[in-house]
């Protein structure tokens, strides 16, 4: 089940740990393996999600 992604979600993710971010993606998208399938959000939001994902991935590695 998908949910809307708010500006508040994006701001929270920018300040959260990698684990919390991944759990949020699972909640929002249902299947993290297909995280790129955020078809219900606009392209700018998708880009911001990808940017945050890249930041969290770099921090956790």
PDBQT receptor file of N, H, CA, C and O in Angstrom, charges set to zero:
ATOM      1  N   UNK A   1       0.848  -1.189   0.000  1.00  0.00    +0.000 N 
ATOM      2  CA  UNK A   1       0.000   0.000   0.000  1.00  0.00    +0.000 C 
ATOM      3  C   UNK A   1       0.887   1.243   0.000  1.00  0.00    +0.000 C 
ATOM      4  O   UNK A   1       1.860   1.324   0.750  1.00  0.00    +0.000 OA
ATOM      5  N   UNK A   2       0.552   2.180  -0.823  1.00  0.00    +0.000 N 
ATOM      6  H   UNK A   2      -0.238   2.115  -1.433  1.00  0.00    +0.000 HD
ATOM      7  CA  UNK A   2       1.350   3.396  -0.903  1.00  0.00    +0.000 C 
ATOM      8  C   UNK A   2       0.686   4.507  -0.112  1.00  0.00    +0.000 C 
ATOM      9  O   UNK A   2      -0.522   4.498   0.125  1.00  0.00    +0.000 OA
ATOM     10  N   UNK A   3       1.500   5.455   0.284  1.00  0.00    +0.000 N 
ATOM     11  H   UNK A   3       2.482   5.463   0.091  1.00  0.00    +0.000 HD
ATOM     12  CA  UNK A   3       1.025   6.629   1.006  1.00  0.00    +0.000 C 
ATOM     13  C   UNK A   3       1.600   7.859   0.334  1.00  0.00    +0.000 C 
ATOM     14  O   UNK A   3       2.588   7.778  -0.396  1.00  0.00    +0.000 OA
ATOM     15  N   UNK A   4       0.978   8.997   0.585  1.00  0.00    +0.000 N 
ATOM     16  H   UNK A   4       0.176   9.063   1.178  1.00  0.00    +0.000 HD
ATOM     17  CA  UNK A   4       1.521  10.244   0.071  1.00  0.00    +0.000 C 
ATOM     18  C   UNK A   4       2.796  10.595   0.816  1.00  0.00    +0.000 C 
ATOM     19  O   UNK A   4       2.949  10.272   1.994  1.00  0.00    +0.000 OA
ATOM     20  N   UNK A   5       3.695  11.248   0.133  1.00  0.00    +0.000 N 
ATOM     21  H   UNK A   5       3.571  11.511  -0.824  1.00  0.00    +0.000 HD
ATOM     22  CA  UNK A   5       4.956  11.682   0.724  1.00  0.00    +0.000 C 
ATOM     23  C   UNK A   5       4.887  13.186   0.888  1.00  0.00    +0.000 C 
ATOM     24  O   UNK A   5       4.705  13.917  -0.085  1.00  0.00    +0.000 OA
ATOM     25  N   UNK A   6       5.029  13.639   2.103  1.00  0.00    +0.000 N 
ATOM     26  H   UNK A   6       5.176  13.045   2.894  1.00  0.00    +0.000 HD
ATOM     27  CA  UNK A   6       4.917  15.067   2.388  1.00  0.00    +0.000 C 
ATOM     28  C   UNK A   6       6.297  15.712   2.460  1.00  0.00    +0.000 C 
ATOM     29  O   UNK A   6       7.320  15.029   2.517  1.00  0.00    +0.000 OA
ATOM     30  N   UNK A   7       6.298  17.020   2.458  1.00  0.00    +0.000 N 
ATOM     31  H   UNK A   7       5.467  17.574   2.413  1.00  0.00    +0.000 HD
ATOM     32  CA  UNK A   7       7.540  17.772   2.657  1.00  0.00    +0.000 C 
ATOM     33  C   UNK A   7       8.133  17.416   4.014  1.00  0.00    +0.000 C 
ATOM     34  O   UNK A   7       9.353  17.339   4.162  1.00  0.00    +0.000 OA
ATOM     35  N   UNK A   8       7.272  17.201   5.001  1.00  0.00    +0.000 N 
ATOM     36  H   UNK A   8       6.282  17.263   4.880  1.00  0.00    +0.000 HD
ATOM     37  CA  UNK A   8       7.731  16.803   6.330  1.00  0.00    +0.000 C 
ATOM     38  C   UNK A   8       8.453  15.469   6.316  1.00  0.00    +0.000 C 
ATOM     39  O   UNK A   8       9.454  15.295   7.011  1.00  0.00    +0.000 OA
ATOM     40  N   UNK A   9       7.946  14.514   5.520  1.00  0.00    +0.000 N 
ATOM     41  H   UNK A   9       7.133  14.656   4.956  1.00  0.00    +0.000 HD
ATOM     42  CA  UNK A   9       8.625  13.220   5.379  1.00  0.00    +0.000 C 
ATOM     43  C   UNK A   9      10.036  13.418   4.841  1.00  0.00    +0.000 C 
ATOM     44  O   UNK A   9      10.999  12.856   5.362  1.00  0.00    +0.000 OA
ATOM     45  N   UNK A  10      10.140  14.224   3.795  1.00  0.00    +0.000 N 
ATOM     46  H   UNK A  10       9.357  14.680   3.372  1.00  0.00    +0.000 HD
ATOM     47  CA  UNK A  10      11.448  14.451   3.176  1.00  0.00    +0.000 C 
ATOM     48  C   UNK A  10      12.420  15.107   4.151  1.00  0.00    +0.000 C 
ATOM     49  O   UNK A  10      13.589  14.727   4.218  1.00  0.00    +0.000 OA
ATOM     50  N   UNK A  11      11.941  16.086   4.899  1.00  0.00    +0.000 N 
ATOM     51  H   UNK A  11      10.992  16.395   4.844  1.00  0.00    +0.000 HD
ATOM     52  CA  UNK A  11      12.801  16.764   5.875  1.00  0.00    +0.000 C 
ATOM     53  C   UNK A  11      13.239  15.799   6.973  1.00  0.00    +0.000 C 
ATOM     54  O   UNK A  11      14.394  15.818   7.399  1.00  0.00    +0.000 OA
ATOM     55  N   UNK A  12      12.320  14.961   7.428  1.00  0.00    +0.000 N 
ATOM     56  H   UNK A  12      11.382  14.946   7.082  1.00  0.00    +0.000 HD
ATOM     57  CA  UNK A  12      12.650  13.992   8.468  1.00  0.00    +0.000 C 
ATOM     58  C   UNK A  12      13.680  12.992   7.956  1.00  0.00    +0.000 C 
ATOM     59  O   UNK A  12      14.614  12.645   8.679  1.00  0.00    +0.000 OA
ATOM     60  N   UNK A  13      13.523  12.530   6.734  1.00  0.00    +0.000 N 
ATOM     61  H   UNK A  13      12.765  12.812   6.147  1.00  0.00    +0.000 HD
ATOM     62  CA  UNK A  13      14.461  11.557   6.176  1.00  0.00    +0.000 C 
ATOM     63  C   UNK A  13      15.858  12.133   6.047  1.00  0.00    +0.000 C 
ATOM     64  O   UNK A  13      16.842  11.420   6.240  1.00  0.00    +0.000 OA
ATOM     65  N   UNK A  14      15.957  13.417   5.721  1.00  0.00    +0.000 N 
ATOM     66  H   UNK A  14      15.158  13.997   5.564  1.00  0.00    +0.000 HD
ATOM     67  CA  UNK A  14      17.268  14.033   5.586  1.00  0.00    +0.000 C 
ATOM     68  C   UNK A  14      18.024  14.026   6.905  1.00  0.00    +0.000 C 
ATOM     69  O   UNK A  14      19.255  14.068   6.917  1.00  0.00    +0.000 OA
ATOM     70  N   UNK A  15      17.300  13.973   8.009  1.00  0.00    +0.000 N 
ATOM     71  H   UNK A  15      16.301  13.938   7.999  1.00  0.00    +0.000 HD
ATOM     72  CA  UNK A  15      17.927  14.015   9.328  1.00  0.00    +0.000 C 
ATOM     73  C   UNK A  15      17.891  12.677  10.055  1.00  0.00    +0.000 C 
ATOM     74  O   UNK A  15      18.233  12.606  11.235  1.00  0.00    +0.000 OA
ATOM     75  N   UNK A  16      17.482  11.619   9.364  1.00  0.00    +0.000 N 
ATOM     76  H   UNK A  16      17.205  11.677   8.405  1.00  0.00    +0.000 HD
ATOM     77  CA  UNK A  16      17.361  10.324  10.025  1.00  0.00    +0.000 C 
ATOM     78  C   UNK A  16      18.529   9.413   9.666  1.00  0.00    +0.000 C 
ATOM     79  O   UNK A  16      19.286   9.681   8.734  1.00  0.00    +0.000 OA
ATOM     80  N   UNK A  17      18.654   8.340  10.424  1.00  0.00    +0.000 N 
ATOM     81  H   UNK A  17      18.038   8.122  11.182  1.00  0.00    +0.000 HD
ATOM     82  CA  UNK A  17      19.690   7.345  10.146  1.00  0.00    +0.000 C 
ATOM     83  C   UNK A  17      19.312   6.541   8.906  1.00  0.00    +0.000 C 
ATOM     84  O   UNK A  17      18.168   6.575   8.454  1.00  0.00    +0.000 OA
ATOM     85  N   UNK A  18      20.286   5.822   8.366  1.00  0.00    +0.000 N 
ATOM     86  H   UNK A  18      21.216   5.794   8.734  1.00  0.00    +0.000 HD
ATOM     87  CA  UNK A  18      20.028   4.991   7.191  1.00  0.00    +0.000 C 
ATOM     88  C   UNK A  18      18.950   3.954   7.485  1.00  0.00    +0.000 C 
ATOM     89  O   UNK A  18      18.075   3.724   6.651  1.00  0.00    +0.000 OA
ATOM     90  N   UNK A  19      18.999   3.325   8.659  1.00  0.00    +0.000 N 
ATOM     91  H   UNK A  19      19.710   3.512   9.337  1.00  0.00    +0.000 HD
ATOM     92  CA  UNK A  19      18.007   2.301   9.011  1.00  0.00    +0.000 C 
ATOM     93  C   UNK A  19      16.600   2.879   9.063  1.00  0.00    +0.000 C 
ATOM     94  O   UNK A  19      15.661   2.277   8.541  1.00  0.00    +0.000 OA
ATOM     95  N   UNK A  20      16.448   4.032   9.685  1.00  0.00    +0.000 N 
ATOM     96  H   UNK A  20      17.210   4.521  10.109  1.00  0.00    +0.000 HD
ATOM     97  CA  UNK A  20      15.125   4.662   9.759  1.00  0.00    +0.000 C 
ATOM     98  C   UNK A  20      14.622   5.060   8.377  1.00  0.00    +0.000 C 
ATOM     99  O   UNK A  20      13.432   4.945   8.082  1.00  0.00    +0.000 OA
ATOM    100  N   UNK A  21      15.533   5.524   7.538  1.00  0.00    +0.000 N 
ATOM    101  H   UNK A  21      16.500   5.617   7.777  1.00  0.00    +0.000 HD
ATOM    102  CA  UNK A  21      15.155   5.912   6.182  1.00  0.00    +0.000 C 
ATOM    103  C   UNK A  21      14.650   4.703   5.405  1.00  0.00    +0.000 C 
ATOM    104  O   UNK A  21      13.622   4.780   4.733  1.00  0.00    +0.000 OA
ATOM    105  N   UNK A  22      15.371   3.587   5.496  1.00  0.00    +0.000 N 
ATOM    106  H   UNK A  22      16.206   3.525   6.042  1.00  0.00    +0.000 HD
ATOM    107  CA  UNK A  22      14.966   2.373   4.787  1.00  0.00    +0.000 C 
ATOM    108  C   UNK A  22      13.608   1.886   5.290  1.00  0.00    +0.000 C 
ATOM    109  O   UNK A  22      12.758   1.490   4.492  1.00  0.00    +0.000 OA
ATOM    110  N   UNK A  23      13.404   1.912   6.592  1.00  0.00    +0.000 N 
ATOM    111  H   UNK A  23      14.095   2.234   7.240  1.00  0.00    +0.000 HD
ATOM    112  CA  UNK A  23      12.104   1.499   7.143  1.00  0.00    +0.000 C 
ATOM    113  C   UNK A  23      10.984   2.405   6.632  1.00  0.00    +0.000 C 
ATOM    114  O   UNK A  23       9.879   1.932   6.368  1.00  0.00    +0.000 OA
ATOM    115  N   UNK A  24      11.257   3.692   6.494  1.00  0.00    +0.000 N 
ATOM    116  H   UNK A  24      12.155   4.077   6.709  1.00  0.00    +0.000 HD
ATOM    117  CA  UNK A  24      10.256   4.614   5.957  1.00  0.00    +0.000 C 
ATOM    118  C   UNK A  24       9.942   4.297   4.502  1.00  0.00    +0.000 C 
ATOM    119  O   UNK A  24       8.784   4.352   4.087  1.00  0.00    +0.000 OA
ATOM    120  N   UNK A  25      10.975   3.964   3.725  1.00  0.00    +0.000 N 
ATOM    121  H   UNK A  25      11.915   3.920   4.063  1.00  0.00    +0.000 HD
ATOM    122  CA  UNK A  25      10.738   3.597   2.331  1.00  0.00    +0.000 C 
ATOM    123  C   UNK A  25       9.869   2.351   2.244  1.00  0.00    +0.000 C 
ATOM    124  O   UNK A  25       8.973   2.270   1.405  1.00  0.00    +0.000 OA
ATOM    125  N   UNK A  26      10.134   1.388   3.105  1.00  0.00    +0.000 N 
ATOM    126  H   UNK A  26      10.863   1.454   3.787  1.00  0.00    +0.000 HD
ATOM    127  CA  UNK A  26       9.316   0.170   3.107  1.00  0.00    +0.000 C 
ATOM    128  C   UNK A  26       7.865   0.505   3.426  1.00  0.00    +0.000 C 
ATOM    129  O   UNK A  26       6.948  -0.036   2.808  1.00  0.00    +0.000 OA
ATOM    130  N   UNK A  27       7.658   1.391   4.385  1.00  0.00    +0.000 N 
ATOM    131  H   UNK A  27       8.402   1.831   4.888  1.00  0.00    +0.000 HD
ATOM    132  CA  UNK A  27       6.298   1.787   4.764  1.00  0.00    +0.000 C 
ATOM    133  C   UNK A  27       5.600   2.514   3.618  1.00  0.00    +0.000 C 
ATOM    134  O   UNK A  27       4.428   2.264   3.336  1.00  0.00    +0.000 OA
ATOM    135  N   UNK A  28       6.321   3.402   2.967  1.00  0.00    +0.000 N 
ATOM    136  H   UNK A  28       7.273   3.604   3.196  1.00  0.00    +0.000 HD
ATOM    137  CA  UNK A  28       5.730   4.205   1.900  1.00  0.00    +0.000 C 
ATOM    138  C   UNK A  28       5.498   3.376   0.640  1.00  0.00    +0.000 C 
ATOM    139  O   UNK A  28       4.427   3.454   0.039  1.00  0.00    +0.000 OA
ATOM    140  N   UNK A  29       6.480   2.592   0.238  1.00  0.00    +0.000 N 
ATOM    141  H   UNK A  29       7.351   2.529   0.726  1.00  0.00    +0.000 HD
ATOM    142  CA  UNK A  29       6.414   1.908  -1.051  1.00  0.00    +0.000 C 
ATOM    143  C   UNK A  29       5.987   0.455  -0.959  1.00  0.00    +0.000 C 
ATOM    144  O   UNK A  29       5.620  -0.145  -1.969  1.00  0.00    +0.000 OA
ATOM    145  N   UNK A  30       6.027  -0.120   0.233  1.00  0.00    +0.000 N 
ATOM    146  H   UNK A  30       6.325   0.368   1.054  1.00  0.00    +0.000 HD
ATOM    147  CA  UNK A  30       5.598  -1.498   0.386  1.00  0.00    +0.000 C 
ATOM    148  C   UNK A  30       6.681  -2.511   0.088  1.00  0.00    +0.000 C 
ATOM    149  O   UNK A  30       6.802  -3.496   0.816  1.00  0.00    +0.000 OA
ATOM    150  N   UNK A  31       7.469  -2.311  -0.943  1.00  0.00    +0.000 N 
ATOM    151  H   UNK A  31       7.371  -1.511  -1.534  1.00  0.00    +0.000 HD
ATOM    152  CA  UNK A  31       8.513  -3.259  -1.316  1.00  0.00    +0.000 C 
ATOM    153  C   UNK A  31       9.771  -2.479  -1.662  1.00  0.00    +0.000 C 
ATOM    154  O   UNK A  31       9.892  -1.941  -2.763  1.00  0.00    +0.000 OA
ATOM    155  N   UNK A  32      10.702  -2.418  -0.725  1.00  0.00    +0.000 N 
ATOM    156  H   UNK A  32      10.603  -2.854   0.170  1.00  0.00    +0.000 HD
ATOM    157  CA  UNK A  32      11.905  -1.609  -0.920  1.00  0.00    +0.000 C 
ATOM    158  C   UNK A  32      12.715  -2.052  -2.129  1.00  0.00    +0.000 C 
ATOM    159  O   UNK A  32      13.398  -1.236  -2.747  1.00  0.00    +0.000 OA
ATOM    160  N   UNK A  33      12.648  -3.345  -2.477  1.00  0.00    +0.000 N 
ATOM    161  H   UNK A  33      12.093  -4.008  -1.974  1.00  0.00    +0.000 HD
ATOM    162  CA  UNK A  33      13.403  -3.830  -3.632  1.00  0.00    +0.000 C 
ATOM    163  C   UNK A  33      13.015  -3.068  -4.896  1.00  0.00    +0.000 C 
ATOM    164  O   UNK A  33      13.808  -2.972  -5.833  1.00  0.00    +0.000 OA
ATOM    165  N   UNK A  34      11.823  -2.537  -4.925  1.00  0.00    +0.000 N 
ATOM    166  H   UNK A  34      11.178  -2.615  -4.164  1.00  0.00    +0.000 HD
ATOM    167  CA  UNK A  34      11.353  -1.781  -6.086  1.00  0.00    +0.000 C 
ATOM    168  C   UNK A  34      11.210  -0.299  -5.745  1.00  0.00    +0.000 C 
ATOM    169  O   UNK A  34      10.270   0.363  -6.185  1.00  0.00    +0.000 OA
ATOM    170  N   UNK A  35      12.156   0.209  -4.955  1.00  0.00    +0.000 N 
ATOM    171  H   UNK A  35      12.920  -0.329  -4.597  1.00  0.00    +0.000 HD
ATOM    172  CA  UNK A  35      12.051   1.591  -4.470  1.00  0.00    +0.000 C 
ATOM    173  C   UNK A  35      11.929   2.597  -5.600  1.00  0.00    +0.000 C 
ATOM    174  O   UNK A  35      11.395   3.692  -5.419  1.00  0.00    +0.000 OA
ATOM    175  N   UNK A  36      12.433   2.211  -6.775  1.00  0.00    +0.000 N 
ATOM    176  H   UNK A  36      12.866   1.322  -6.922  1.00  0.00    +0.000 HD
ATOM    177  CA  UNK A  36      12.401   3.139  -7.904  1.00  0.00    +0.000 C 
ATOM    178  C   UNK A  36      11.005   3.272  -8.509  1.00  0.00    +0.000 C 
ATOM    179  O   UNK A  36      10.809   4.067  -9.428  1.00  0.00    +0.000 OA
ATOM    180  N   UNK A  37      10.046   2.520  -8.018  1.00  0.00    +0.000 N 
ATOM    181  H   UNK A  37      10.204   1.874  -7.271  1.00  0.00    +0.000 HD
ATOM    182  CA  UNK A  37       8.701   2.540  -8.589  1.00  0.00    +0.000 C 
ATOM    183  C   UNK A  37       7.750   3.476  -7.842  1.00  0.00    +0.000 C 
ATOM    184  O   UNK A  37       6.573   3.155  -7.677  1.00  0.00    +0.000 OA
ATOM    185  N   UNK A  38       8.233   4.595  -7.402  1.00  0.00    +0.000 N 
ATOM    186  H   UNK A  38       9.189   4.856  -7.536  1.00  0.00    +0.000 HD
ATOM    187  CA  UNK A  38       7.379   5.569  -6.717  1.00  0.00    +0.000 C 
ATOM    188  C   UNK A  38       6.518   6.303  -7.746  1.00  0.00    +0.000 C 
ATOM    189  O   UNK A  38       6.645   7.515  -7.923  1.00  0.00    +0.000 OA
ATOM    190  N   UNK A  39       5.657   5.568  -8.410  1.00  0.00    +0.000 N 
ATOM    191  H   UNK A  39       5.554   4.584  -8.265  1.00  0.00    +0.000 HD
ATOM    192  CA  UNK A  39       4.845   6.136  -9.476  1.00  0.00    +0.000 C 
ATOM    193  C   UNK A  39       3.819   7.142  -9.005  1.00  0.00    +0.000 C 
ATOM    194  O   UNK A  39       3.293   7.912  -9.809  1.00  0.00    +0.000 OA
ATOM    195  N   UNK A  40       3.526   7.149  -7.725  1.00  0.00    +0.000 N 
ATOM    196  H   UNK A  40       3.952   6.523  -7.072  1.00  0.00    +0.000 HD
ATOM    197  CA  UNK A  40       2.477   8.023  -7.194  1.00  0.00    +0.000 C 
ATOM    198  C   UNK A  40       3.008   9.378  -6.742  1.00  0.00    +0.000 C 
ATOM    199  O   UNK A  40       2.249  10.191  -6.212  1.00  0.00    +0.000 OA
ATOM    200  N   UNK A  41       4.302   9.633  -6.943  1.00  0.00    +0.000 N 
ATOM    201  H   UNK A  41       4.918   8.972  -7.373  1.00  0.00    +0.000 HD
ATOM    202  CA  UNK A  41       4.869  10.925  -6.547  1.00  0.00    +0.000 C 
ATOM    203  C   UNK A  41       5.467  11.618  -7.769  1.00  0.00    +0.000 C 
ATOM    204  O   UNK A  41       5.809  10.971  -8.759  1.00  0.00    +0.000 OA
ATOM    205  N   UNK A  42       5.586  12.925  -7.687  1.00  0.00    +0.000 N 
ATOM    206  H   UNK A  42       5.309  13.451  -6.883  1.00  0.00    +0.000 HD
ATOM    207  CA  UNK A  42       6.120  13.687  -8.811  1.00  0.00    +0.000 C 
ATOM    208  C   UNK A  42       7.626  13.473  -8.947  1.00  0.00    +0.000 C 
ATOM    209  O   UNK A  42       8.284  12.983  -8.029  1.00  0.00    +0.000 OA
ATOM    210  N   UNK A  43       8.150  13.845 -10.090  1.00  0.00    +0.000 N 
ATOM    211  H   UNK A  43       7.616  14.244 -10.836  1.00  0.00    +0.000 HD
ATOM    212  CA  UNK A  43       9.554  13.580 -10.423  1.00  0.00    +0.000 C 
ATOM    213  C   UNK A  43      10.515  14.296  -9.472  1.00  0.00    +0.000 C 
ATOM    214  O   UNK A  43      11.558  13.740  -9.129  1.00  0.00    +0.000 OA
ATOM    215  N   UNK A  44      10.190  15.506  -9.044  1.00  0.00    +0.000 N 
ATOM    216  H   UNK A  44       9.342  15.957  -9.323  1.00  0.00    +0.000 HD
ATOM    217  CA  UNK A  44      11.068  16.222  -8.118  1.00  0.00    +0.000 C 
ATOM    218  C   UNK A  44      11.172  15.489  -6.784  1.00  0.00    +0.000 C 
ATOM    219  O   UNK A  44      12.251  15.404  -6.198  1.00  0.00    +0.000 OA
ATOM    220  N   UNK A  45      10.048  14.964  -6.310  1.00  0.00    +0.000 N 
ATOM    221  H   UNK A  45       9.172  15.033  -6.787  1.00  0.00    +0.000 HD
ATOM    222  CA  UNK A  45      10.064  14.208  -5.059  1.00  0.00    +0.000 C 
ATOM    223  C   UNK A  45      10.864  12.932  -5.227  1.00  0.00    +0.000 C 
ATOM    224  O   UNK A  45      11.623  12.559  -4.333  1.00  0.00    +0.000 OA
ATOM    225  N   UNK A  46      10.710  12.256  -6.355  1.00  0.00    +0.000 N 
ATOM    226  H   UNK A  46      10.093  12.558  -7.082  1.00  0.00    +0.000 HD
ATOM    227  CA  UNK A  46      11.498  11.042  -6.616  1.00  0.00    +0.000 C 
ATOM    228  C   UNK A  46      12.988  11.358  -6.593  1.00  0.00    +0.000 C 
ATOM    229  O   UNK A  46      13.779  10.599  -6.033  1.00  0.00    +0.000 OA
ATOM    230  N   UNK A  47      13.367  12.470  -7.197  1.00  0.00    +0.000 N 
ATOM    231  H   UNK A  47      12.725  13.087  -7.652  1.00  0.00    +0.000 HD
ATOM    232  CA  UNK A  47      14.788  12.859  -7.209  1.00  0.00    +0.000 C 
ATOM    233  C   UNK A  47      15.291  13.134  -5.799  1.00  0.00    +0.000 C 
ATOM    234  O   UNK A  47      16.414  12.768  -5.454  1.00  0.00    +0.000 OA
ATOM    235  N   UNK A  48      14.469  13.773  -4.991  1.00  0.00    +0.000 N 
ATOM    236  H   UNK A  48      13.556  14.070  -5.271  1.00  0.00    +0.000 HD
ATOM    237  CA  UNK A  48      14.875  14.053  -3.604  1.00  0.00    +0.000 C 
ATOM    238  C   UNK A  48      15.016  12.762  -2.811  1.00  0.00    +0.000 C 
ATOM    239  O   UNK A  48      15.940  12.620  -2.010  1.00  0.00    +0.000 OA
ATOM    240  N   UNK A  49      14.097  11.818  -3.032  1.00  0.00    +0.000 N 
ATOM    241  H   UNK A  49      13.346  11.934  -3.683  1.00  0.00    +0.000 HD
ATOM    242  CA  UNK A  49      14.197  10.521  -2.361  1.00  0.00    +0.000 C 
ATOM    243  C   UNK A  49      15.496   9.833  -2.760  1.00  0.00    +0.000 C 
ATOM    244  O   UNK A  49      16.201   9.303  -1.902  1.00  0.00    +0.000 OA
ATOM    245  N   UNK A  50      15.821   9.835  -4.043  1.00  0.00    +0.000 N 
ATOM    246  H   UNK A  50      15.249  10.266  -4.740  1.00  0.00    +0.000 HD
ATOM    247  CA  UNK A  50      17.052   9.210  -4.515  1.00  0.00    +0.000 C 
ATOM    248  C   UNK A  50      18.275   9.897  -3.929  1.00  0.00    +0.000 C 
ATOM    249  O   UNK A  50      19.234   9.228  -3.546  1.00  0.00    +0.000 OA
ATOM    250  N   UNK A  51      18.257  11.218  -3.855  1.00  0.00    +0.000 N 
ATOM    251  H   UNK A  51      17.478  11.762  -4.167  1.00  0.00    +0.000 HD
ATOM    252  CA  UNK A  51      19.367  11.966  -3.276  1.00  0.00    +0.000 C 
ATOM    253  C   UNK A  51      19.571  11.597  -1.809  1.00  0.00    +0.000 C 
ATOM    254  O   UNK A  51      20.698  11.370  -1.371  1.00  0.00    +0.000 OA
ATOM    255  N   UNK A  52      18.472  11.540  -1.053  1.00  0.00    +0.000 N 
ATOM    256  H   UNK A  52      17.556  11.725  -1.409  1.00  0.00    +0.000 HD
ATOM    257  CA  UNK A  52      18.564  11.162   0.360  1.00  0.00    +0.000 C 
ATOM    258  C   UNK A  52      19.065   9.730   0.476  1.00  0.00    +0.000 C 
ATOM    259  O   UNK A  52      19.898   9.427   1.330  1.00  0.00    +0.000 OA
ATOM    260  N   UNK A  53      18.556   8.843  -0.389  1.00  0.00    +0.000 N 
ATOM    261  H   UNK A  53      17.880   9.089  -1.083  1.00  0.00    +0.000 HD
ATOM    262  CA  UNK A  53      18.995   7.451  -0.376  1.00  0.00    +0.000 C 
ATOM    263  C   UNK A  53      20.506   7.362  -0.586  1.00  0.00    +0.000 C 
ATOM    264  O   UNK A  53      21.190   6.628   0.127  1.00  0.00    +0.000 OA
ATOM    265  N   UNK A  54      21.022   8.104  -1.554  1.00  0.00    +0.000 N 
ATOM    266  H   UNK A  54      20.467   8.701  -2.133  1.00  0.00    +0.000 HD
ATOM    267  CA  UNK A  54      22.466   8.087  -1.827  1.00  0.00    +0.000 C 
ATOM    268  C   UNK A  54      23.263   8.593  -0.628  1.00  0.00    +0.000 C 
ATOM    269  O   UNK A  54      24.302   8.026  -0.289  1.00  0.00    +0.000 OA
ATOM    270  N   UNK A  55      22.786   9.652   0.011  1.00  0.00    +0.000 N 
ATOM    271  H   UNK A  55      21.942  10.113  -0.264  1.00  0.00    +0.000 HD
ATOM    272  CA  UNK A  55      23.460  10.177   1.204  1.00  0.00    +0.000 C 
ATOM    273  C   UNK A  55      23.481   9.141   2.322  1.00  0.00    +0.000 C 
ATOM    274  O   UNK A  55      24.518   8.923   2.948  1.00  0.00    +0.000 OA
ATOM    275  N   UNK A  56      22.339   8.503   2.574  1.00  0.00    +0.000 N 
ATOM    276  H   UNK A  56      21.497   8.681   2.065  1.00  0.00    +0.000 HD
ATOM    277  CA  UNK A  56      22.251   7.509   3.651  1.00  0.00    +0.000 C 
ATOM    278  C   UNK A  56      23.122   6.301   3.339  1.00  0.00    +0.000 C 
ATOM    279  O   UNK A  56      23.745   5.739   4.240  1.00  0.00    +0.000 OA
ATOM    280  N   UNK A  57      23.172   5.895   2.072  1.00  0.00    +0.000 N 
ATOM    281  H   UNK A  57      22.666   6.352   1.341  1.00  0.00    +0.000 HD
ATOM    282  CA  UNK A  57      23.986   4.751   1.679  1.00  0.00    +0.000 C 
ATOM    283  C   UNK A  57      25.464   5.045   1.911  1.00  0.00    +0.000 C 
ATOM    284  O   UNK A  57      26.195   4.197   2.423  1.00  0.00    +0.000 OA
ATOM    285  N   UNK A  58      25.907   6.244   1.535  1.00  0.00    +0.000 N 
ATOM    286  H   UNK A  58      25.314   6.933   1.118  1.00  0.00    +0.000 HD
ATOM    287  CA  UNK A  58      27.309   6.625   1.740  1.00  0.00    +0.000 C 
ATOM    288  C   UNK A  58      27.661   6.671   3.215  1.00  0.00    +0.000 C 
ATOM    289  O   UNK A  58      28.752   6.254   3.605  1.00  0.00    +0.000 OA
ATOM    290  N   UNK A  59      26.753   7.171   4.036  1.00  0.00    +0.000 N 
ATOM    291  H   UNK A  59      25.867   7.510   3.719  1.00  0.00    +0.000 HD
ATOM    292  CA  UNK A  59      27.001   7.258   5.476  1.00  0.00    +0.000 C 
ATOM    293  C   UNK A  59      27.093   5.883   6.118  1.00  0.00    +0.000 C 
ATOM    294  O   UNK A  59      27.860   5.685   7.060  1.00  0.00    +0.000 OA
ATOM    295  N   UNK A  60      26.317   4.935   5.612  1.00  0.00    +0.000 N 
ATOM    296  H   UNK A  60      25.694   5.096   4.846  1.00  0.00    +0.000 HD
ATOM    297  CA  UNK A  60      26.271   3.621   6.241  1.00  0.00    +0.000 C 
ATOM    298  C   UNK A  60      27.371   2.694   5.753  1.00  0.00    +0.000 C 
ATOM    299  O   UNK A  60      27.596   1.640   6.349  1.00  0.00    +0.000 OA
ATOM    300  N   UNK A  61      28.066   3.068   4.672  1.00  0.00    +0.000 N 
ATOM    301  H   UNK A  61      27.883   3.924   4.188  1.00  0.00    +0.000 HD
ATOM    302  CA  UNK A  61      29.119   2.182   4.160  1.00  0.00    +0.000 C 
ATOM    303  C   UNK A  61      30.494   2.584   4.634  1.00  0.00    +0.000 C 
ATOM    304  O   UNK A  61      31.481   1.935   4.288  1.00  0.00    +0.000 OA
TER     305      UNK A  61
